[in-house]
Amino acid sequence: MRLPYLDGHCDTLSRCLVTGESLLKTCGQLDLTRLSAYEPAGQMFAIFHDGARVPPEGIFGRVRRQYDLFRREKERYGVLMERAFLSVEGSELLECSTERLEEAALWGVRAVNLTWNHANAVSGSHCDDPGRGLSETGRAFVRKAESLCVLTDVSHLSDAGFRDLEKMARGPLFASHSNSRAVCNHTRNLTDDQFRAIRDSGGVVGINLYTVFVGGDGSMDALLAHFDHFLELDGARTLALGSDWDGGITGAGGIRGVEDMTLLAAAMERRGYGERLIRAIFYENLARLLGLAPAQEI
């Protein structure tokens, strides 16, 4: 089969803003040229900046610059970017403001991580003030996101924030790049109960390739253990890809960049995953969440 590909998270856009590279061809882990080997091919590009480091143009100024870069590249490489989408990694990049969120939605932003690693006015994060959940500002932010059809992304969120979001959410939950905590005990990973909540909401979990969150020896078997575990939790319609390309990661299983994702598909096939399941994980599940494809039985 011609392998499809749709991935929920990369940091390539912020990388290109710093390096001056085009999305068409980079020296990093992902670019449009390598993506074009898959059919269909798509990628969610995160707007990212460490909110603790204020650039000369200000945090939101940096956000605008990344959006402008994305827009220019989409105009220039329209066919290659037909399935390119924007997300924002950390609501602090939008000043935790519903007005800024509205502006981002007009740009076409499809998802916002409520936190990155730093706690903010919306919630605590997985590693900073982890006992704090959604504030009133956070609840208002979530309600506005839902009204704008912007997904609230729980990757990096505190467990307390997840519990609060689960109680109030009216739409699907989304973890763009998070693994199984039962397999690798890291706060960036999801508990089984969190995965079930995302599954039951009709949401999607993108598996992160970073060896730190994969755990074990970082091998292909260690990576597949996360897929296997979530499949045991009836996750065939929930699992997707969330590579974290260009986020300073070392990929598990010898996967160095997007060009190597055929290695993962081949390992899944050897593991006994059927073609329909592989296509669901590599494309269909996230495509359904983004409104690109109808739901299919797996």
Secondary structure as GFF3:
##gff-version 3
##sequence-region A 1 298
A	DSSP	beta_strand	5	7	.	.	.	ID=ss1
A	DSSP	alpha_helix	12	19	.	.	.	ID=ss2
A	DSSP	alpha_helix	32	35	.	.	.	ID=ss3
A	DSSP	beta_strand	41	47	.	.	.	ID=ss4
A	DSSP	alpha_helix	59	76	.	.	.	ID=ss5
A	DSSP	three_ten_helix	79	81	.	.	.	ID=ss6
A	DSSP	beta_strand	84	89	.	.	.	ID=ss7
A	DSSP	three_ten_helix	91	94	.	.	.	ID=ss8
A	DSSP	alpha_helix	98	107	.	.	.	ID=ss9
A	DSSP	beta_strand	109	113	.	.	.	ID=ss10
A	DSSP	alpha_helix	136	147	.	.	.	ID=ss11
A	DSSP	beta_strand	151	153	.	.	.	ID=ss12
A	DSSP	alpha_helix	159	168	.	.	.	ID=ss13
A	DSSP	beta_strand	174	175	.	.	.	ID=ss14
A	DSSP	alpha_helix	192	200	.	.	.	ID=ss15
A	DSSP	beta_strand	204	207	.	.	.	ID=ss16
A	DSSP	alpha_helix	211	214	.	.	.	ID=ss17
A	DSSP	alpha_helix	220	232	.	.	.	ID=ss18
A	DSSP	beta_strand	239	241	.	.	.	ID=ss19
A	DSSP	three_ten_helix	252	254	.	.	.	ID=ss20
A	DSSP	three_ten_helix	258	260	.	.	.	ID=ss21
A	DSSP	alpha_helix	261	271	.	.	.	ID=ss22
A	DSSP	alpha_helix	275	279	.	.	.	ID=ss23
A	DSSP	pi_helix	280	284	.	.	.	ID=ss24
A	DSSP	alpha_helix	285	289	.	.	.	ID=ss25
###
